Amino acid sequence: MKSTVIKTTGLRKVYRGRAAVEHLELNIGRGEIYGFLGPNGAGKTTTIRMLLGLIKPTSGRIEIFGQELRKHRLQILRKVGSLVESPSYYGHLNAVDNLEAIRRILDAPKSRIAEVLDIVSLTGEEKRPVKGFSLGMKQRLGIAAALLGSPELLILDEPTNGLDPSGIQEIRSLIKRLPAEHGITVLVSSHLLSEIEQMADTVGIIRQGKMVYQDTIAHLQEQAAGDLRLAVSEPEAALELAKRRGCGGSLQESRVILPRMSDARVALLIKELVENGHAVYRVEERRQSLEQFFLQVVEGGVS
Ligand SMILES: Nc1ncnc2c1ncn2[C@@H]1O[C@H](COP(=O)(O)OP(=O)(O)OP(=O)(O)O)[C@@H](O)[C@H]1O
């Protein structure tokens, strides 16, 4: 079984009589990419600040690597890298010199600079002054700095905020490589489901300070999966076959619309269609249903 990297119990933070985080139970396993999802003001940054020991919880318990944060703060945080808000850097210095300043504080080996530049794909750009970097490159430099101390856990607060699509894509593929290639567990926050869906294994959805959903992305997709749309050569006959197999369904604009069903059942039906001489051009899931499911969750319709 996977060991637990972050576990919070009854975590709570109150600001001026108002709870920003309430009874939060986070559970993050080793090697996971955990997507921490919620609308603006839901309490993501407050939670992350507590996990990093930057602010004190009003009550509750935080365990990281099986140890209580309150009692073993320095020992734990030595193994945690983070990027909260925009990274700070010296614009007139190049990437190597910026990283060197942090490396000295952390007392990391000099060779680590080239390693982290390679991980974030900034090799070749290291001699340019950082003020000429794109926003995405600056963000990757921030992640490189967070990796300097060879952390086992990386915590990133909205790392793609403000980036253009190619910048978002670069950060996403970088994050996805970290567990398998570098053994790092990642907690990444976002307010966009589409983003978390594409990189995380597990998702925790927070609303008004409370966890309203915590499960694997696969399970979320299963729960949220909508109708299937099949484009086939003979829609009427295909629908008849689906009905005979107990799948139900209807026709819409020459597409066979089937209700949600398991992957195994979809595979069986398609196999049968093909064996019966149907050409299957396309199998689509109505993707907006995941967004709808998320909205339902954050608006309080599903718990
Ligand atoms: N220092 C503070 N003093 C008072 N209230 C605060 C403070 N920091 C956060 N809050 C409040 O706590 C709530 C949660 O804020 P938080 O920044 O954690 O949310 P978030 O999910 O990270 O949202 P965003 O994506 O907008 O940063 C908000 O209502 C916010 O106004």
Boltz pocket constraint, residues with backbone or C-beta under 6 A from the ligand:
constraints:
  - pocket:
      binder: B
      contacts: [[A, 15], [A, 16], [A, 19], [A, 20], [A, 38], [A, 39], [A, 40], [A, 41], [A, 42], [A, 43], [A, 44], [A, 45], [A, 46], [A, 47], [A, 191]]
      max_distance: 6.0
